[in-house]
């Protein structure tokens, strides 16, 4: 995961429909730049292109700058000290220069941005670029047409990863559970070989801006998910047609999500069973652990239970399996401690990769075990 700054997220993560779901976790008004990254309604297609995708990835040859004699010099570059900082002449205040020549690296290519030539990755032989605008916007637009409603668009790792979330332009309300949600397509890809291009039907819960990916837990098995590797075959007309066919499944997502919410809301759970699920998700500290670890672990477990009982993002469904799912998803999204990165960085990376699905799946597996209901778990996962 890249170590993006808060300023990066406030400029290169576009968040739509904030009138319905509020501000994103990363929002800082002072870092918004010339225009806000939050939109009260849908994000305009042209804004995504202009603000995020207004450059093209290019495959180029690579080389190294090799120090050389003056008469062999192709360039003069600043001399660097052991800290990689330019060395300055104390008498003149000018940077010291050194002669270098360029030596090509055989069989090595790089992908760079056309606007600033920043290197994004080193593709292998046969690698094919999936252009962000073409694969993440145009394909969605071709399927959804005038109904294309962009909820978010994110650029990470200086442009090496990107995702777009597009939905049908209406919020679905389930009167039985009181759940309001938006069926959408989560599309993501990369230019650094870290991600295959993926399209999946998922569900966004309005009450807390959580992604309830378990609501679409059978997406891949039922054809509601499609992956395309960065190979020559991915650019064939037949493959593009497969992607378009897969994208059409967003219209099926609302019905399957409602069925899933009803299924979980109908399953009653006791306090003891909830604690057993938490024991699986976040086991108690061991006897041999230090007091600090024991206090930290107990604090986290208490926070999950507090979310389940008292947090308005989850307590509407207390006493049901839906409440347990919602509490743990909310904890993972908004409250769980993160290390090595800010919550903004961690959540943005998880959104791009779709990793919140793992949280939901683990919770389903725990519920299935505690309640002796194996049907809750997706076969083969």
KEKEDO-677436 format. One record per residue (C-alpha): residue number from 1; x, y, z. Coordinates in steps of 0.05 Angstrom, whole numbers, plus 5000, padded with zeros to 4 digits. Example, Ala and Ser with C-alpha at 12.3 -4.5 7.8 and 13.67 -1.06 7.14 Angstrom:
KEKEDO-677436
 pos   xx   yy   zz
   1 5246 4910 5156
   2 5273 4979 5143
***
This chain:
KEKEDO-677436
 pos   xx   yy   zz
   1 5000 5000 5000
   2 5024 5070 4984
   3 5037 5120 5039
   4 4992 5174 5012
   5 4984 5238 5053
   6 4919 5267 5078
   7 4928 5321 5025
   8 4929 5267 4971
   9 4864 5236 4995
  10 4830 5304 4999
  11 4848 5317 4926
  12 4851 5250 4891
  13 4795 5212 4925
  14 4729 5239 4899
  15 4668 5224 4942
  16 4597 5232 4916
  17 4527 5234 4948
  18 4551 5265 5012
  19 4481 5293 5023
  20 4460 5221 5036
  21 4521 5190 5070
  22 4558 5250 5099
  23 4631 5267 5094
  24 4685 5214 5083
  25 4731 5195 5140
  26 4790 5231 5108
  27 4755 5298 5099
  28 4795 5360 5120
  29 4770 5426 5093
  30 4838 5460 5096
  31 4867 5407 5048
  32 4813 5410 4995
  33 4854 5451 4946
  34 4820 5494 4893
  35 4756 5453 4893
  36 4726 5404 4943
  37 4732 5329 4932
  38 4662 5319 4961
  39 4600 5323 4917
  40 4529 5330 4945
  41 4503 5286 4888
  42 4534 5242 4835
  43 4606 5257 4812
  44 4604 5282 4740
  45 4640 5236 4691
  46 4681 5294 4663
  47 4704 5312 4733
  48 4733 5243 4744
  49 4771 5248 4679
  50 4795 5319 4691
  51 4815 5310 4763
  52 4841 5238 4764
  53 4849 5208 4694
  54 4873 5267 4653
  55 4938 5230 4635
  56 4955 5165 4599
  57 5001 5108 4620
  58 5059 5097 4574
  59 5106 5037 4568
  60 5178 5061 4560
  61 5248 5032 4560
  62 5289 5041 4623
  63 5361 5060 4635
  64 5410 5081 4689
  65 5451 5144 4697
  66 5523 5122 4700
  67 5579 5169 4724
  68 5629 5181 4668
  69 5684 5226 4642
  70 5667 5297 4621
  71 5677 5283 4547
  72 5628 5224 4551
  73 5574 5262 4588
  74 5503 5262 4561
  75 5476 5298 4623
  76 5501 5335 4684
  77 5465 5316 4748
  78 5472 5341 4820
  79 5521 5303 4863
  80 5487 5270 4923
  81 5512 5258 4994
  82 5500 5195 5035
  83 5430 5220 5052
  84 5413 5227 4978
  85 5413 5303 4984
  86 5447 5350 4933
  87 5517 5372 4953
  88 5524 5448 4953
  89 5588 5487 4942
  90 5597 5527 5007
  91 5631 5585 4971
  92 5581 5595 4914
  93 5518 5564 4944
  94 5508 5525 4879
  95 5496 5451 4873
  96 5556 5410 4850
  97 5544 5373 4785
  98 5572 5308 4758
  99 5576 5280 4686
 100 5533 5219 4671
 101 5514 5177 4611
 102 5451 5135 4601
 103 5458 5060 4596
 104 5396 5022 4575
 105 5373 4963 4618
 106 5362 4904 4571
 107 5292 4874 4570
 108 5268 4922 4623
 109 5208 4967 4612
 110 5171 5015 4657
 111 5101 5045 4658
 112 5102 5121 4669
 113 5050 5175 4672
 114 5046 5219 4610
 115 5038 5283 4652
 116 5097 5278 4701
 117 5133 5215 4678
 118 5128 5185 4747
 119 5146 5111 4745
 120 5088 5067 4766
 121 5113 4996 4753
 122 5154 4948 4712
 123 5110 4904 4669
 124 5130 4835 4645
 125 5128 4810 4574
 126 5058 4807 4546
 127 5030 4857 4596
 128 4974 4900 4569
 129 4953 4966 4599
 130 4881 4974 4620
 131 4871 5049 4613
 132 4833 5078 4672
 133 4783 5119 4632
 134 4770 5064 4582
 135 4763 5006 4631
 136 4735 5040 4693
 137 4691 5093 4663
 138 4674 5079 4590
 139 4656 5006 4601
 140 4610 5025 4659
 141 4580 5081 4618
 142 4567 5035 4559
 143 4527 4988 4603
 144 4492 5037 4649
 145 4485 5093 4598
 146 4449 5155 4623
 147 4438 5121 4690
 148 4512 5120 4706
 149 4516 5148 4776
 150 4588 5154 4803
 151 4591 5149 4879
 152 4667 5150 4886
 153 4731 5150 4846
 154 4799 5138 4878
 155 4871 5143 4855
 156 4926 5111 4898
 157 5001 5098 4895
 158 5013 5161 4854
 159 4966 5134 4802
 160 4988 5060 4802
 161 4919 5038 4827
 162 4849 5064 4815
 163 4777 5047 4828
 164 4708 5073 4811
 165 4642 5057 4845
 166 4581 5069 4802
 167 4509 5055 4820
 168 4438 5059 4794
 169 4411 5129 4811
 170 4365 5109 4867
 171 4371 5086 4939
 172 4335 5021 4956
 173 4296 5019 5021
 174 4278 4953 5053
 175 4217 4964 5097
 176 4227 4898 5135
 177 4296 4913 5163
 178 4295 4989 5154
 179 4360 4982 5115
 180 4375 5034 5061
 181 4428 5015 5011
 182 4454 5027 4941
 183 4470 4969 4893
 184 4533 4988 4856
 185 4590 4962 4814
 186 4659 4964 4844
 187 4711 4969 4789
 188 4786 4971 4801
 189 4851 4959 4766
 190 4925 4976 4769
 191 4986 4995 4728
 192 5037 4963 4775
 193 5013 4890 4767
 194 4986 4891 4838
 195 4913 4882 4817
 196 4876 4847 4762
 197 4820 4889 4731
 198 4758 4870 4771
 199 4684 4886 4767
 200 4638 4863 4823
 201 4566 4877 4844
 202 4565 4902 4916
 203 4522 4939 4966
 204 4534 5005 5002
 205 4496 5016 5067
 206 4474 5088 5074
 207 4467 5088 5150
 208 4542 5083 5160
 209 4576 5086 5092
 210 4599 5014 5102
 211 4606 4966 5044
 212 4567 4903 5062
 213 4603 4858 5013
 214 4575 4796 5046
 215 4508 4817 5019
 216 4536 4797 4952
 217 4575 4738 4980
 218 4554 4694 4922
 219 4574 4745 4870
 220 4630 4706 4839
 221 4594 4639 4839
 222 4532 4670 4807
 223 4570 4709 4754
 224 4564 4776 4789
 225 4639 4786 4789
 226 4688 4789 4732
 227 4764 4792 4730
 228 4808 4808 4670
 229 4884 4798 4674
 230 4930 4846 4639
 231 4943 4801 4579
 232 4936 4809 4504
 233 4872 4767 4506
 234 4839 4817 4553
 235 4836 4868 4496
 236 4799 4822 4448
 237 4729 4842 4428
 238 4699 4778 4456
 239 4731 4791 4524
 240 4705 4863 4526
 241 4636 4835 4511
 242 4643 4788 4570
 243 4659 4848 4615
 244 4597 4885 4589
 245 4554 4825 4602
 246 4581 4818 4672
 247 4569 4891 4687
 248 4495 4884 4670
 249 4484 4846 4735
 250 4478 4909 4777
 251 4404 4906 4763
 252 4401 4839 4800
 253 4438 4863 4862
 254 4382 4899 4898
 255 4338 4837 4902
 256 4394 4791 4925
 257 4415 4842 4978
 258 4345 4847 5007
 259 4340 4772 5010
 260 4407 4770 5047
 261 4386 4824 5097
 262 4321 4787 5110
 263 4358 4722 5121
 264 4405 4752 5173
 265 4351 4795 5207
 266 4309 4732 5217
 267 4365 4696 5254
 268 4362 4711 5328
 269 4426 4711 5369
 270 4436 4712 5444
 271 4487 4753 5482
 272 4527 4689 5494
 273 4528 4674 5420
 274 4551 4744 5402
 275 4609 4737 5451
 276 4627 4670 5420
 277 4629 4704 5352
 278 4674 4759 5380
 279 4719 4705 5410
 280 4730 4679 5339
 281 4739 4747 5306
 282 4783 4775 5360
 283 4804 4721 5411
 284 4819 4741 5483
 285 4891 4752 5502
 286 4931 4692 5526
 287 4951 4681 5598
 288 5024 4690 5580
 289 5012 4757 5545
 290 5036 4821 5578
 291 4987 4865 5616
 292 4991 4917 5561
 293 4971 4867 5508
 294 4915 4841 5553
 295 4887 4911 5564
 296 4892 4929 5490
 297 4857 4865 5468
 298 4801 4873 5519
 299 4791 4945 5499
 300 4782 4924 5426
 301 4733 4870 5445
 302 4694 4918 5489
 303 4691 4967 5430
 304 4660 4914 5385
 305 4607 4898 5437
 306 4594 4972 5449
 307 4585 4981 5374
 308 4536 4923 5373
 309 4495 4948 5431
 310 4498 5024 5427
 311 4524 5050 5361
 312 4468 5078 5317
 313 4504 5048 5257
 314 4490 4978 5284
 315 4444 4976 5344
 316 4380 4978 5302
 317 4390 4904 5290
 318 4415 4883 5360
 319 4394 4812 5376
 320 4401 4787 5304
 321 4455 4760 5259
 322 4448 4823 5217
 323 4466 4865 5279
 324 4528 4823 5290
 325 4549 4831 5217
 326 4537 4905 5218
 327 4573 4916 5284
 328 4637 4880 5262
 329 4636 4913 5194
 330 4627 4981 5227
 331 4683 4967 5276
 332 4731 4946 5220
 333 4713 5007 5178
 334 4711 5062 5230
 335 4742 5041 5296
 336 4795 4985 5289
 337 4866 5006 5305
 338 4912 5011 5244
 339 4987 5005 5245
 340 5038 5030 5194
 341 4988 5076 5161
 342 4931 5123 5177
 343 4859 5098 5177
 344 4850 5139 5114
 345 4906 5102 5079
 346 4884 5034 5104
 347 4811 5043 5086
 348 4826 5072 5017
 349 4871 5013 5002
 350 4818 4963 5026
 351 4765 4997 4984
 352 4808 4992 4921
 353 4824 4919 4935
 354 4755 4900 4960
 355 4786 4873 5024
 356 4727 4890 5068
 357 4696 4828 5038
 358 4744 4786 5079
 359 4717 4818 5143
 360 4646 4801 5124
 361 4665 4731 5103
 362 4701 4717 5168
 363 4641 4742 5207
 364 4595 4697 5167
 365 4640 4638 5180
 366 4640 4653 5255
 367 4564 4660 5256
 368 4557 4595 5217
 369 4600 4558 5267
 370 4568 4587 5330
 371 4497 4579 5305
 372 4510 4512 5270
 373 4485 4542 5204
 374 4536 4522 5151
 375 4490 4549 5096
 376 4513 4619 5114
 377 4582 4606 5087
 378 4596 4609 5013
 379 4616 4541 4987
 380 4688 4536 4968
 381 4711 4599 5005
***
